[in-house]
């Protein structure tokens, strides 16, 4: 019997959702969604990040206004305990994701 790669991927998804680090991010996200100020800052920040990413992908170099906006968002996040905790928990979760990416892409990198 051969292993179905999609079954393995779905099992990995479920395992990620069961990580304590994932559950911590999920819990703080619920708190953010219940706090109008934090939610607005996070939504604006995510939209800003998407704009910057789109500019970079189109070959545009971000200007000084982008730097100022980034500093403004950084201050807003630092002044909001929910967002500070959210990004801290996200960082902890990202360690797992980075390790998983290394494992998943190892066979593909060996083909280069």
Order of alpha helices (4+ residues) and beta strands (2+ residues): alpha-alpha-alpha-alpha-alpha
